[in-house]
Amino acid sequence: MKQYILAIDLGGMSAKGAIFSLEGELLVEDKVKTCAACGFEGTVRDLAMLATKLVEKVGGSMDEVAAIGMGAPGVVDSSNGLVLRWSNFGWVNAPLAERLTALTGKPVYVANDANVAALGESKFGATAKYQSSILLTIGTGVGGGMVFDGKLIEGFKSAGAELGHITIREGGLPCACGRLGCYEKYASATALIQQTRAAMAEDLNSEMWKLVDGKMEKVDGRTAFAAARLGDKTAEKVVRQFVGYLSEGIADFVNILRPEAIVLGGGIANEGEALFAPLREAVDARTYVAMDIVPLKIVGAKLGNRAGVYGAYALAKSKINDKNECECAKE
């Protein structure tokens, strides 16, 4: 009998799902809408419906599903399958794995979505050839995950690896988490947009104004990089400042953990060497051990919005392997 692994990437707008072969081949994909108003039970029912749709799409049955892996937002206790807190949906101590198992009859393994994405990139994406890597997702905030020796580093009750909430400026900008000077207040795409707008307000002759048709609301994470390529000095200053902020956090992670590679996800990574070349120099200048002594790769993510489902597959597959090893040891 064929066996599959079902993978789900749960988000605030939708849940993306996929069926993989045991060997890791992505076979089919689908998704369902999600909403906070549906409540916990409604969302779990929708996830069970997604699982059923995927199984039907691959032409199989739920009996052929070996396990379900999932990435979920918020603080997730992966060892117990609990979402301890997901503020956007109002979930507190939500037994996600237990309830989905009850509806599907399958073992369910859940971890934080950013951690799962890091696992996906480390197994199938930009850092597949490395044993240790850190993913930074540069978006509305800064998230990510850490993979060492092929395993996620999550901390006690999986509450660690909150990479956007290290302090890089004592007494700095207030963060939604309640602290001051958090990394994501300086190195997220949101922060870059704010930095770009501030620079434009001071230089009304900047090329950045032409790129957004004179409308401040059209500024995005690409604006400063695009104007810098045109030789705009104000834009170049914005890019240098942002790269400096981004390098501060990366250097801290490198000095503490020294991974083989740092991988950046999010739209900013699409800037390519305009971002990565100065970033490598800035990180090298800030790390205790230089890159010519201990190499460090800084690269862009490859899996895009599929990192979550690939990571969810990898999470479930690792749990299956661990279970099989334990059973063999008992024999």
C-alpha positions in Angstrom: 0.0 0.0 0.0 1.3 3.5 -0.9 1.9 5.9 2.0 1.8 9.6 2.0 2.6 12.5 4.3 0.1 15.3 4.4 1.5 18.8 5.0 -0.3 22.0 6.1 0.9 25.6 6.4 -1.7 27.4 8.5 -2.0 31.2 8.1 -4.3 34.0 9.0 -5.9 34.2 5.5 -5.6 30.7 4.3 -4.2 27.2 5.0 -2.0 25.8 2.2 -1.8 22.0 2.0 0.1 19.4 0.1 0.5 15.6 -0.2 4.0 14.3 -0.4 5.3 10.8 -1.1 7.3 9.3 1.8 10.4 10.1 -0.2 9.6 13.8 -0.4 8.0 14.3 -3.8 5.3 16.9 -3.8 2.3 15.3 -5.5 -0.7 17.7 -5.1 -1.6 21.0 -3.5 -4.7 22.8 -2.4 -5.8 25.4 0.1 -8.8 26.7 2.2 -9.6 30.1 3.5 -9.2 30.7 7.3 -10.6 33.4 9.5 -10.5 34.4 13.2 -14.3 34.5 13.3 -14.4 30.8 12.5 -13.1 30.0 16.0 -10.7 27.2 16.9 -13.2 24.4 16.3 -14.3 25.9 12.9 -10.7 26.2 11.8 -9.8 22.7 12.8 -12.8 21.4 10.8 -11.7 23.4 7.8 -8.2 21.8 8.1 -9.8 18.4 8.2 -11.7 19.2 5.1 -8.5 20.4 3.4 -6.9 17.0 4.3 -9.8 15.2 2.8 -9.7 17.3 -0.4 -6.0 16.6 -0.8 -6.4 12.8 -0.3 -9.1 12.8 -2.9 -7.0 14.9 -5.2 -4.1 12.4 -5.1 -6.5 9.5 -5.7 -5.8 7.8 -2.4 -7.5 7.3 1.0 -6.9 8.6 4.5 -5.6 5.0 5.3 -2.6 5.8 3.1 -1.6 8.9 5.1 1.2 8.0 7.5 1.1 11.4 9.3 0.2 15.0 9.1 2.8 17.8 9.6 1.8 21.4 10.2 3.3 24.8 10.7 1.1 27.2 12.8 1.5 30.8 13.7 2.0 32.0 17.3 3.7 30.3 20.2 3.6 26.6 19.6 4.5 23.9 22.0 5.6 21.3 19.4 6.2 18.5 21.8 2.5 18.6 22.9 0.9 19.9 19.7 -0.5 23.0 21.5 -0.8 26.5 20.2 -0.1 28.3 23.5 -1.0 31.7 22.1 -2.0 33.0 18.6 -3.0 36.5 19.3 -4.5 37.2 15.8 -7.0 34.4 16.2 -7.4 34.6 20.0 -6.2 31.1 20.6 -4.8 30.2 24.0 -3.6 26.6 24.8 -5.4 25.4 21.7 -5.0 21.6 21.4 -4.4 21.7 17.6 -2.8 18.3 17.1 -5.2 16.5 19.4 -8.3 17.9 17.7 -7.1 17.3 14.1 -6.1 13.8 15.0 -9.6 13.2 16.4 -11.1 14.4 13.0 -8.7 12.6 10.7 -7.5 9.6 12.7 -3.9 10.4 11.9 -0.9 11.4 14.1 -0.4 15.2 13.8 2.8 17.0 14.4 2.8 20.8 14.8 5.5 23.5 15.1 5.7 27.3 14.7 5.3 28.3 11.1 8.6 30.2 10.9 10.5 27.3 12.4 8.8 24.9 9.9 9.8 27.2 7.0 13.4 27.1 8.2 13.2 23.4 8.2 11.8 23.4 4.7 14.6 25.6 3.4 17.2 23.4 5.2 16.0 20.2 3.7 14.9 21.2 0.2 15.9 24.8 -0.4 18.8 27.2 -0.3 20.6 25.6 2.6 20.0 21.9 1.8 23.7 21.2 1.6 24.4 22.6 5.1 24.0 21.0 8.5 23.4 24.3 10.3 21.5 27.3 9.1 19.3 30.2 10.2 16.4 31.5 8.2 15.4 35.1 8.6 12.1 36.2 7.1 12.1 39.9 6.4 8.5 41.1 6.1 6.0 43.0 8.3 8.3 41.9 11.1 11.4 39.7 11.4 10.9 36.0 12.0 12.7 32.9 11.3 14.1 29.6 12.6 17.3 27.7 13.4 18.3 24.3 12.2 21.4 22.5 13.5 22.4 19.0 12.8 19.2 18.7 10.8 17.0 19.5 13.7 15.0 22.6 14.8 16.3 24.6 17.7 13.1 25.7 19.5 13.9 26.2 23.1 11.9 25.2 26.2 8.2 24.5 25.2 9.2 25.7 21.7 9.1 29.3 22.9 12.6 30.3 21.7 14.0 31.4 18.3 12.0 34.7 18.4 14.7 36.2 16.1 13.0 39.5 15.6 13.0 40.4 19.3 16.6 40.7 20.2 17.5 44.3 21.2 19.9 46.0 18.8 19.2 49.6 20.1 19.0 50.1 23.9 16.1 52.5 24.5 15.2 52.4 20.8 11.9 52.4 19.0 9.0 50.8 20.8 8.0 47.4 19.6 4.5 45.8 19.7 6.0 43.1 22.0 6.5 45.8 24.7 10.2 46.2 24.5 12.3 49.0 23.0 14.8 48.7 20.2 13.8 45.3 18.8 15.5 44.0 15.7 12.3 44.0 13.7 11.8 47.7 14.4 14.9 48.4 12.3 15.4 45.5 9.9 11.9 44.5 8.7 10.4 45.5 5.4 8.0 47.7 7.5 11.0 49.4 9.0 12.7 49.9 5.6 9.5 51.6 4.3 9.5 54.0 7.3 13.2 54.7 6.8 12.6 55.4 3.1 9.7 57.8 3.8 11.7 59.7 6.5 14.6 60.2 4.0 12.3 61.4 1.3 10.7 63.9 3.6 14.1 65.4 4.2 15.1 65.4 0.5 12.3 66.6 -1.8 14.6 66.3 -4.8 15.4 62.6 -4.3 14.7 60.2 -7.3 12.6 58.2 -4.9 9.8 60.7 -5.3 9.7 60.1 -9.1 9.6 56.3 -8.6 6.4 56.6 -6.5 4.8 59.4 -8.7 5.2 61.8 -5.8 2.9 59.7 -3.6 4.4 58.7 -0.2 1.8 55.9 0.2 3.3 54.1 -2.8 6.7 53.6 -1.1 7.6 50.0 -0.6 10.6 47.9 0.2 12.0 48.2 -3.3 11.9 52.0 -3.6 15.2 52.8 -2.0 17.0 50.0 -3.8 15.6 51.1 -7.1 16.6 54.7 -6.6 20.1 53.7 -5.4 20.7 51.9 -8.6 20.0 55.2 -10.4 22.7 56.8 -8.3 20.5 58.7 -5.9 22.7 59.6 -2.9 19.8 59.8 -0.4 18.6 56.3 -1.5 22.1 55.0 -1.2 22.2 56.2 2.4 18.9 54.5 3.2 20.2 51.2 1.8 23.5 51.5 3.7 21.6 52.2 6.9 19.2 49.3 6.4 22.0 46.9 5.6 23.8 48.0 8.8 20.7 47.3 10.9 20.2 43.9 9.2 23.8 43.0 9.8 23.7 43.8 13.5 21.2 41.0 14.2 22.9 38.6 11.9 26.3 39.2 13.5 24.7 38.5 16.9 23.3 35.2 15.7 26.6 34.2 14.1 28.7 35.1 17.1 26.5 33.0 19.4 25.7 30.0 17.2 28.0 30.2 14.2 25.8 28.4 11.6 27.2 27.5 8.2 24.7 29.7 6.4 22.2 32.5 6.9 19.2 32.4 4.5 17.0 35.5 3.9 13.4 35.2 2.9 10.8 37.8 2.0 10.6 40.3 -0.9 13.8 42.2 0.2 15.8 39.1 -0.7 14.8 39.6 -4.3 17.2 42.6 -4.5 19.9 40.1 -5.0 23.6 41.2 -4.8 22.5 44.8 -4.3 21.6 43.6 -0.9 23.8 40.5 -0.3 27.2 42.0 -1.4 27.2 44.9 1.2 25.4 42.7 3.7 28.2 40.1 3.7 30.8 42.9 4.1 28.9 44.4 7.0 28.3 41.1 8.8 32.0 40.1 8.3 33.0 43.4 9.9 30.9 42.7 13.0 31.5 39.0 13.6 34.1 37.9 16.1 35.6 35.3 13.8 36.0 36.5 10.2 34.6 34.7 7.3 38.1 34.0 5.8 38.8 31.9 8.9 35.4 30.2 9.4 33.2 30.5 6.2 29.7 31.8 6.3 27.2 31.8 3.5 24.5 34.5 3.2 22.0 33.6 0.6 18.4 34.1 -0.5 15.6 31.6 0.1 14.5 29.4 -2.7 11.2 27.8 -1.8 9.1 31.0 -1.5 5.6 30.4 -0.2 6.1 26.6 -0.4 8.7 26.6 2.4 5.9 26.0 4.9 4.5 22.8 3.3 8.0 21.4 2.6 8.9 22.1 6.2 5.7 20.5 7.5 6.5 17.4 5.4 10.1 17.3 6.9 8.7 17.7 10.4 6.3 14.8 10.0 8.9 12.6 8.3 11.4 13.2 11.1 8.8 12.2 13.7 8.1 9.0 11.7 11.8 8.2 11.5 12.3 8.8 15.2 9.3 6.5 16.0 10.7 3.8 13.8 14.1 4.0 15.4 12.6 3.7 18.8 10.6 0.6 17.8 13.7 -1.0 16.3 15.7 -0.3 19.5 13.0 -2.2 21.5 13.3 -5.3 19.3 
